[in-house]
Amino acid sequence: MSLRRRDLFRFGGLGGIAGLAAGVLLPMKQRFGAKEPTRESAAGGSIDCAADAPATGTGVGYTEKYAPPNYLQAGSRDFLHTPPAWSARTTEPREVDLSVLETTLEVAGGMNMRVWAYGGSVPGPIVRATVGQRLRVRMGNRSGTPHSVHFHGSHDVQQDGLARVDGGADSLMEIEAGPVGLHPYHCHVPPYAWHLGKGMYGTLIVDPPEPRPAAHEFVLCLCGFDLDGDGRNEVYAWNGVAGYYARFPLKVPAGELVRLYVLNMVELDPVASFHLHAQTFDLYRSGTGSNPHEHTDVVTLGQTERAMLEFRLPRRGRYMFHPHQSRMAERGAMGWIVAV
Ligand SMILES: [Cu+2]
């Protein structure tokens, strides 16, 4: 079955895509040293701040119309921002399943979008590997439309993931994770603006052989959704659901190292950005280098461009983050990091 954009509104039902891949790919614990973030303090979680948020002004009300559906609870989508634990390279290839499901995502309360979901979620599962790790990527296409899975980064050009995989068929590819950094994967079947607009992307984190310093780590993947097929996005979201981090801020202990992996996977808008309030950060473009390129409070990202950010929030409080494209911030992509 092929989907026309007009059909998007015909699919109702609950949009919450369960964390199908969570148990497979996303162990929740991270590596932490003795003094720096503790396992307890860095559960990678979010907290429910809706109750104590101001009714207007800087609270949840900033994106009232673009709030998450009420059935979503604190923590219900934490697996989408929590990277798997660092793991040493193994000689055998690691299995990664990025099978595609067709389902409905409620991208904001009352706004349903028919999506194609790697591993059952939008964005797809976070894949993490140490540089040089071979990854055997299986993609079973459980939708009615041809798809593919193509990784950014360096790999054998014969394993570039451009071949169409028909509905009902499976594909297998093997790549070596590299270089160190942060690389998206996505569908490359034309018109791929349409496929990406329907959620077909995810994150690959490639670690150096020795893990980076312990930190509270989060992946923030910016998504855009064109609900009515007019070629313009109406809803924007970090990790798939508008306003999720406005209602459930990321939580970190004050003073401890925070590392964000930020990706712009928005189609139809030429650029987006990530801006943090009240604190500046070290910017590692694409996460590929070991020295920061810049110390700033905003990074502008073209389509599929990404950045690794490191900072500490010295004082307790609520630090806002959002794209500095106000249309995006006002339509679902405003969030908070709370230092406690
Ligand atoms: Cu596709």
Residues whose N, C-alpha, C, O or C-beta is under 5 A from the ligand:
A	BS01	CU	P146 H147 S148 C187 V189 H195 M200
